Amino acid sequence: MRFICKLGAADGAVLEEVHEARDEQSLRDSLVERGLHIFEVRRRGLPSWLKLPSFQRTTKRVPMRALLVFNQELAALLRSGLPVLQGLELMAERQRDPMFKGVLEEIKNRVKGGEELSACFAGFGGLFPNLYAPTLRAGERSGDLEQVIRRFIRYQRLVMDARRRVVAALVYPAVLVALSAGLIGIMTVYVVPKFKVFFDDLGAELPLPTRVLMAFSGFVQQHIVWILLSFLLGAVTIRQWRLSSHGARVIDRQLLRLPLLGLILHRMALAEFCRSLATLLSGGLPVVGALETSVAAVGNSYVRGRLEPIVQEVREGSSIYLALEKSGVATDIAVDMVQVGETTGALGEMLSDVADFLDEEVEVKLQRILSLLEPVMLVLMGFIVAALLVAVYLPLFGLLGDAQF
């Protein structure tokens, strides 16, 4: 692939060059190694306003569980004194995931050809986490690859544990919503039309709630295909817009504005940045390079955009805590702890503590929200189902009352 790069040279000159590379991340890594400052990298091709939306499936990532097991085995082999190449050969033979096995085979061949391990993993771009290749590079530069990998293993475990807790907390509300929606759908599409035929045969005059329900049920029955297609088209459109940089920034910004949930998403993004930066700094990566990679690893595009100016400010001599405070996305406690870490020379440890604190805050707030949300959802769904039943049986009550007289 060809990329147009706007670069800054060491003498202050601004260059615009065309480079060929496997992907953007590997190109960025090679340019940084040459001592160039990257202003912009964009893929060469049609202007964005002429491009049709792509509906191709996004590149599959290596599962975090598989990557965790790989790193554990690699660290154990390195500790036993086995060379990296032999370790890769053993793990490639034992790997069961077909995609990961093929990747390891290619990496093994490239390492055999003289490439560095970090450069090989960087060449696969989005298959691996953004932090992985820089972490390996830090271990290769420091000569302590095993310990650096073990730090990354700890980072993976913490991230997986945080995600597992969030998913576990959301399972019950999601199941409740799905069951309630299914029940309402069945009543609207299948049960209510049966009663409509029954009421038409009786010739009874229907009350207003029943007429509204029958009209809604008839509309859904007649246009069910178009309704489903509209939902599908809307979902695909939003997904494609989400893949663009502008769309992702707008959507992520709106998500952060949601009551209660926005605060949780903000804390999760900030914890992701702090933990990534702590891992890279502990591995021996320079501050500016660690900041660039950590900012790029933030999932929320709006938060990532607010953090991007930090890299240039720190490069120009600013303290990290001042740049972080200026960004407006960090909490006061996070800024204070980063300041203490910079002052005492224990920035990596302080960033880890900040990430742990933010993860705990996310868990506590999520549990509080769910403790309030679950009864509200039960009452709301019960009210909707009860309203449907009353609207269906209300004419029957009227007919029974008339029959008694």
C-alpha positions in Angstrom: 0.0 0.0 0.0 1.1 3.6 -0.7 0.9 6.3 1.9 1.4 10.1 1.6 3.4 11.3 4.7 3.8 14.8 6.0 7.0 14.6 8.1 9.2 16.9 10.2 13.0 16.5 9.8 15.6 17.0 12.6 16.7 20.3 11.0 13.1 21.7 11.2 12.2 21.1 7.5 8.7 19.8 6.7 8.6 17.1 4.1 5.8 15.4 2.1 6.8 12.0 0.8 5.2 8.9 -0.7 6.1 5.6 1.0 5.1 2.0 0.4 4.4 -0.3 3.4 2.4 -3.3 4.5 0.2 -1.1 6.8 0.2 2.3 8.4 1.5 1.1 11.8 4.7 -0.5 10.4 5.3 2.6 8.3 4.9 4.8 11.4 7.4 2.6 13.3 10.0 2.8 10.5 9.6 6.6 10.2 10.1 7.1 14.0 13.2 4.9 13.9 14.6 7.2 11.3 14.1 10.2 13.7 11.3 11.8 11.8 8.4 13.5 13.4 5.0 12.4 11.9 2.5 15.1 11.2 0.1 13.1 9.0 -0.1 9.7 7.3 -2.9 9.0 4.8 -3.4 6.3 2.3 -2.9 7.3 -1.3 -6.1 6.9 -3.4 -9.3 8.6 -4.2 -10.5 11.6 -2.2 -12.6 10.6 0.7 -15.7 12.3 -0.8 -15.4 10.1 -3.9 -15.0 6.8 -2.0 -18.0 4.5 -1.7 -18.6 3.0 1.7 -16.9 -0.4 2.2 -19.0 -3.3 3.4 -16.0 -5.7 3.7 -15.5 -7.5 6.9 -13.0 -5.9 9.2 -9.7 -7.7 9.8 -10.0 -10.4 12.4 -7.9 -9.8 15.5 -6.0 -12.4 17.3 -8.1 -13.4 20.4 -6.7 -11.9 23.6 -6.9 -15.3 25.3 -4.7 -16.9 22.6 -2.3 -14.0 22.7 -2.1 -14.3 26.5 -1.2 -18.0 26.3 1.3 -17.3 23.6 3.1 -14.7 25.7 3.1 -16.9 28.7 4.7 -19.7 26.8 7.2 -17.3 25.1 8.3 -15.9 28.4 8.7 -19.4 29.9 10.9 -20.5 26.9 13.0 -17.3 27.1 13.5 -17.9 30.8 14.7 -21.4 30.1 17.4 -20.0 27.8 15.8 -21.1 24.5 16.4 -18.7 21.5 13.5 -16.8 20.2 13.5 -18.5 16.8 13.3 -22.0 18.3 10.6 -20.8 20.6 8.6 -19.5 17.7 9.0 -22.8 15.9 7.7 -24.7 18.9 4.7 -22.5 19.4 3.8 -22.3 15.7 3.6 -26.1 15.6 1.4 -26.3 18.7 -0.9 -23.4 17.8 -4.5 -24.5 17.0 -5.9 -21.3 15.8 -5.4 -21.5 11.9 -5.1 -17.7 11.5 -2.7 -17.3 14.4 -0.7 -20.3 13.3 -0.2 -18.8 9.8 0.9 -15.5 11.3 3.4 -17.2 13.6 4.8 -19.2 10.6 5.4 -16.0 8.7 6.9 -14.2 11.7 9.2 -17.2 12.3 10.4 -17.0 8.7 11.0 -13.3 8.9 12.9 -13.6 12.2 15.0 -16.3 10.5 15.7 -13.8 7.7 17.2 -11.4 10.2 14.3 -9.1 11.2 13.6 -8.1 14.7 10.7 -9.7 16.5 9.0 -6.4 17.2 9.2 -5.4 13.6 7.6 -8.7 12.5 4.6 -8.2 14.8 4.3 -4.5 13.8 4.0 -5.7 10.2 0.6 -7.3 11.0 -1.0 -4.0 12.1 -4.5 -4.5 13.5 -4.1 -8.2 14.2 -2.4 -7.4 17.5 -2.9 -4.7 20.2 -1.2 -1.4 19.4 0.9 -1.8 22.5 2.4 -5.2 21.7 5.0 -4.3 19.0 6.3 -1.3 21.0 6.5 -3.4 24.1 8.6 -6.0 22.3 10.8 -3.3 20.9 11.4 -1.9 24.4 12.4 -5.4 25.6 14.8 -5.8 22.6 16.4 -2.5 23.2 16.9 -3.1 27.0 18.0 -6.7 26.5 15.4 -8.0 29.0 12.7 -9.3 26.6 11.3 -11.8 29.1 10.5 -9.3 31.8 9.0 -6.9 29.4 6.7 -9.7 28.1 5.7 -10.6 31.6 4.7 -7.0 32.2 2.6 -7.1 29.1 1.0 -10.4 30.4 0.1 -8.6 33.6 -1.4 -5.8 31.5 -3.4 -8.3 29.4 -4.8 -10.0 32.5 -5.9 -6.7 34.1 -7.6 -5.6 30.9 -9.3 -9.0 30.4 -10.5 -9.0 34.0 -11.9 -5.5 33.8 -13.8 -6.4 30.6 -15.1 -9.7 32.1 -16.5 -7.8 35.1 -18.3 -5.3 32.9 -19.7 -8.0 30.7 -20.8 -10.1 33.6 -22.6 -7.1 35.1 -24.5 -6.4 31.9 -25.6 -10.0 31.2 -28.8 -10.0 33.3 -30.2 -6.6 32.0 -29.5 -7.7 28.5 -31.3 -11.0 28.9 -34.2 -9.2 30.6 -34.5 -6.7 27.7 -34.3 -9.4 25.1 -36.9 -11.6 26.7 -39.3 -8.7 27.2 -38.8 -7.5 23.6 -39.4 -11.0 22.4 -42.6 -11.4 24.4 -44.0 -8.0 23.2 -43.1 -8.9 19.6 -44.9 -12.3 19.9 -48.0 -10.7 21.4 -48.1 -7.9 18.8 -47.5 -10.1 15.7 -49.2 -13.4 16.7 -51.5 -13.1 19.7 -53.3 -9.8 19.0 -54.3 -10.6 15.4 -56.1 -13.8 16.8 -58.1 -11.6 19.1 -58.9 -9.2 16.2 -60.5 -12.0 14.2 -62.5 -13.0 17.3 -63.7 -9.4 18.0 -64.7 -8.9 14.3 -66.8 -12.1 14.5 -68.6 -10.8 17.6 -69.2 -7.4 16.0 -68.5 -5.8 19.4 -67.6 -2.1 19.7 -64.0 -1.9 20.8 -62.7 0.7 23.3 -60.0 3.2 22.3 -57.0 1.3 23.8 -58.0 -1.9 22.0 -58.5 -0.1 18.7 -55.1 1.6 19.0 -53.5 -1.8 19.7 -55.2 -3.5 16.8 -54.2 -0.8 14.4 -50.6 -1.0 15.6 -50.6 -4.8 15.3 -52.0 -4.6 11.8 -49.4 -2.1 10.7 -46.6 -4.2 12.0 -48.0 -7.3 10.4 -48.4 -5.7 7.0 -45.0 -3.9 7.0 -42.9 -6.4 9.0 -40.4 -6.9 6.1 -39.9 -3.2 5.6 -39.5 -2.5 9.3 -36.8 -5.2 9.6 -35.1 -3.9 6.4 -35.2 -0.4 7.8 -33.6 -1.5 11.1 -30.9 -3.4 9.2 -30.2 -0.5 6.8 -30.0 1.8 9.8 -27.6 -0.5 11.6 -25.3 -0.9 8.6 -25.3 2.9 7.9 -24.4 3.7 11.5 -21.7 1.0 11.4 -20.2 2.4 8.2 -20.3 5.9 9.6 -18.7 4.6 12.8 -15.8 3.3 10.7 -15.0 6.9 9.5 -12.9 9.1 11.7 -15.5 11.9 11.8 -18.4 9.5 12.4 -16.5 7.7 15.2 -15.6 11.0 16.9 -19.3 12.2 16.7 -20.7 9.0 18.0 -18.2 8.6 20.8 -18.8 12.2 21.8 -22.5 11.6 22.1 -21.9 8.4 24.1 -19.9 10.4 26.6 -22.8 12.8 27.0 -25.2 10.0 28.0 -26.4 10.3 31.6 -24.6 7.9 34.0 -23.3 5.7 31.2 -21.1 8.5 29.7 -19.2 8.8 33.0 -18.4 5.1 32.9 -17.2 5.2 29.3 -15.0 8.2 30.1 -13.4 6.5 33.0 -12.8 3.3 31.0 -11.1 5.2 28.2 -8.9 7.1 30.7 -8.0 3.9 32.5 -7.0 2.3 29.2 -4.7 5.2 28.5 -3.1 5.2 31.9 -2.5 1.4 32.0 -1.1 1.4 28.5 1.3 4.2 29.3 2.4 2.5 32.6 3.1 -0.7 30.7 5.3 1.0 28.1 7.2 3.1 30.5 7.9 0.1 32.8 9.2 -1.7 29.7 11.8 1.1 29.1 10.2 2.9 26.2 11.0 6.6 25.9 8.3 8.9 27.2 7.3 10.5 23.9 7.1 7.2 22.1 5.2 5.6 24.9 2.7 8.5 24.8 2.2 8.2 21.1 1.4 4.5 21.3 -0.8 4.9 24.5 -2.9 7.6 22.9 -3.3 5.6 19.7 -4.5 2.6 21.9 -7.5 4.5 23.4 -10.7 3.1 22.0 -12.9 6.2 22.4 -12.0 8.4 19.4 -13.2 11.6 21.1 -11.0 11.0 24.1 -8.1 10.0 21.8 -8.5 13.2 19.9 -8.3 15.3 23.1 -5.2 13.4 24.2 -3.3 13.6 21.0 -1.9 17.2 21.6 -0.3 15.9 24.8 2.4 14.2 22.7 3.6 17.4 21.0 3.4 19.4 24.3 5.6 16.8 26.1 8.0 16.7 23.1 8.3 20.5 23.5 9.2 20.2 27.1 5.9 20.3 29.0 5.3 18.1 32.0 2.9 15.2 31.4 0.6 16.2 34.2 0.3 19.8 32.9 -0.5 18.6 29.3 -2.9 16.0 30.7 -4.7 18.7 32.8 -4.8 21.0 29.7 -6.5 18.2 27.7 -9.6 18.4 29.9 -10.3 14.7 29.9 -8.4 13.6 33.0 -9.9 13.7 36.4 -8.3 15.8 39.2 -7.1 12.7 41.1 -5.4 11.4 37.9 -3.6 14.7 37.3 -2.5 14.9 40.9 -1.2 11.3 41.0 0.7 11.8 37.7 2.3 14.9 39.1 3.4 13.0 42.1 4.8 10.2 39.9 6.8 12.7 37.8 8.2 14.4 40.8 9.2 11.2 42.6 10.4 9.3 39.4 7.8 6.6 39.9 5.5 7.6 37.0 4.9 4.0 35.9 3.7 2.9 39.3 1.5 5.9 39.7 -0.1 5.4 36.4 -0.9 1.8 37.3 -2.4 3.0 40.5 -4.5 5.5 38.6 -5.8 2.8 36.2 -6.6 0.5 39.1 -8.5 3.3 40.9 -10.5 4.1 37.7 -11.3 0.5 37.1 -12.7 0.3 40.7 -14.7 3.5 40.1 -16.1 2.0 36.9 -17.1 -1.2 38.7 -18.7 0.6 41.7 -20.7 3.0 39.5 -21.8 0.2 37.2 -23.1 -1.8 40.1 -25.0 1.2 41.4 -26.5 1.9 38.0 -27.6 -1.7 37.6 -29.0 -1.9 41.1 -31.3 1.0 40.2 -31.8 0.0 36.5 -33.0 -3.6 37.1 -36.1 -2.8 39.2 -36.9 0.1 36.9 -36.7 -2.2 33.9 -38.8 -4.9 35.6 -41.5 -2.3 36.4 -41.4 -0.8 32.9 -41.6 -4.1 31.1 -44.3 -5.3 33.5 -46.3 -2.2 32.8 -46.0 -2.6 29.0 -47.1 -6.3 29.2 -50.0 -5.4 31.5 -51.1 -2.6 29.2 -51.2 -5.0 26.3 -53.2 -7.6 28.2 -55.7 -4.9 29.5 -56.1 -3.6 25.9 -56.8 -7.2 24.7 -59.2 -8.2 27.4 -61.0 -4.9 27.9 -63.7 -5.7 25.3 -64.3 -9.1 26.9 -65.0 -7.4 30.2 -67.5 -5.2 28.4 -69.2 -8.1 26.7 -69.4 -10.0 30.0 -71.0 -6.9 31.7 -73.6 -6.6 28.9 -74.4 -10.3 29.2 -75.2 -10.1 32.9 -77.9 -7.5 32.2 
